Amino acid sequence: MDGEERLGLRERKKRETRIALSWAAIRLTVERGFHNVRVEDIAAEAGVSPRTFNNYFSSKGEAIAARHLERARAIADELRARPADEPLWEAIENAAMARFALGEDISAGGERDQEWAEGLKLMIEEPALQAEFIRARAIAEAELAAAVAERTGTDATRDLYPKLVAGAVGTAINVATEHWLRGEEPRPMERLLREALHQLAAGLPTP
């Protein structure tokens, strides 16, 4: 194994550990409530030491919010991998759906489980987490805007377009998640997100 392969393997292992810690933080918070979960609990759930946790996250709140950021990065990576001649909004939809097809989202996996959904609502509404969620969303939109800029030949730092697209996609995910959590009639998250992205692609025509 050469140096580049070792580096790639090490980075992949680090990403897997980061994801495992984030998922562990989410699962335990949904089950027990935010204030009943310690860093030591999260580390044990992920099979690592508290010291390893601290190498990746500064707090359990950051670990929870990291899932949103990781999802945006994954969608951005998928978008970069889509065929160059694929229309932008079609490519965005396919990139987003690829993440859900892999079951890599907290709301993926078909029909809503009411107990899980109730726990997620409490987690999302936790005041101690709001600053971390806002920070993660800002970074996530910047990551996606960079991918949109590359695909459209625009500049993510100067042009409005990539930031507007990224912001719209982030809002679509948030609104779809809200409907998935609170809708009176349970609907799969994938269907809700696809519908939201279709409406954006159509220019949000008046219903």
N, C-alpha and C positions, 0 to 999 in steps of 0.2 A: 504494500500500500504506500503510495507516494505522499508527499506533503500536502498536496491539494486535496487528495481523497481523505486524508486524516482530518484536515480542516473542515471539509464538508461533513464528515461523520460527527465531528465534535459539535458543529453548529446545529446539526439535526438533533443531536442528543440534548443540547441545551434547549432547543425549541420544544422538544417533547416534554422535558422536565417543567418548563414554564407553563405549558398547556395543562399538564397533570396537576400542578399546584393551583392553577386558576380554577379548574373543574372541581378540585377537592374543596376549595374555599366556597364555591357556589353551592355544591351539594350539601355541605355541612350547614351553611347559612340558611338554606331553604328548609332543612330538616329541623334545626335547633333555634334559629334566630340569630341575628348578627352579633348581639352582645353575649351570646352563650358559646361562641366559638373562639378559641385561642389559636395563635400561630402554631403552637405545639400540636394542636389537633389537626390542623391543615397539613402540616409536615408529615405527621404519622399516617394520615389518610393517603397521602401521595407516596409514602414509602421512602421519605428522605428525612434528613435531620433539620431541626429549626435553623441551624446555621446555613444550610443550603437554601432554605426558604428566604433568609435574609440576603442571600447573594442575588436573588432574583427580584424581590419585592421589598419595599420599605414598610408595608403594612398589609393587613388582610383586606382592607378596602381596595388598595391598588391591585391586589391579586384578583379580586372579584371583577373589577372594571376591565382588567386586562383581556377578558374574553371578548369584549366588544372590539377592542383594538386589534386583537388577533384575527377576528373575523374580517375586519376591514382590510387588513393586510393580505389575507388569503384571497379576498375578492379582487383586490388590486393585482395580485400575482396572476390570478385566473384571467383577468381582463387583458393583461399583457400577453398572455399565451393564446388569446383568441385570434382567428384568422384576420389578417390586415384588411381584407375586403368586406368583412362583416359590418353591417351598420352599427353605429355606436350603441344605441339603446338595446339592440338585439344582443350585442356582445355583453353589455352590462347585465342584462337579464340572465343570459347563459352562465356568466361568471358567478352571479349570486346563487342561482339554482344549483350549481355544482357544489357549493359549500353545504347546502341543505341536503342534497342527495347523499353526501358523505356522513350525514348525521353529526356535523360538527357545530351545531348551534344548540343553545339551551332550549329553544322552542321547536327544534326539529323532531321528527319521529312520528308524524301522523297526527292522530286525534289528540286533543288536549286532555291531559290527566289533571283532574280538578285539584287534587291535593298538591301536586307539583306547581300548578298555576297559582294557587293561593300563596304558596311559599315564595314564589318568584315575585308576586305583587308586593308582598311585605318587604322583600329584599330591595326591590327597585325604589320603594318609597322610603327606605331608611334614610333619615336626614344625614347621618354620619357618612353616607356613601355619595351624596350628591356632588360634592366637589370632585371626587375621583371620576364619576361618570362624565361630568362636564369636560374634564381634562382629557379623558380617553376619547370622547367624541371629537374634540378639536384635533387631536393627533390623527384619529382615524380618517377624518375628512381631508386632512392634508395628504395622507398617504394615497387615498383614492384620487384626489385632485391631480397628484403627480402622474398617476397612471393614465388618467383621462387626457392630461396635457400631452403626454408622449404619443398617445394614439391619435390625437387631433392636430398635432403640430402647433399647439398653443403653449403659452408660458404660465405655469402654475403660480408664479409670484407676481406677474403683471396683469394677466388677462382675467376677466371676470368669468369666462365660460367654464373652465375646468372646476373652479371653486363652486360655481352655481350647480353644476351637474353633481359634484360630490355631495354638496349640501342637500340636494333634492333626493339623492339615493339614500343618504343617511336618514332623512325624514321619512322616506318610504318604509325603511326598515323599522323605524321607531313606531310609526303609525300601524303598520301591519302587526307588530308585536303587541301593541296596545289592544288591537282588536282581537288578537289571538287570546290574550289574557282575560279580557273583559266582555267579549261578545256573548250575547245571550244564547246564540246558536253556535256551538263549537265548529270551527272550520280549520283545516290544516294550514299551518303557517306558510307552507310553500305556495298554496293557492292564493292566500291573502297578499303575499309579497309580489307574486306574479301579476296580480290584478293592479296593485299599486304602481308597479313599474310600467305596466301597459298604459295606465292613465297618464303618467308623466310623459311617456313617449308620444302619446297622442296630443300633448299640449294641454292637459287638464281641461277637456271640453266641458261646457256646462251640462250637468246631468239632465 
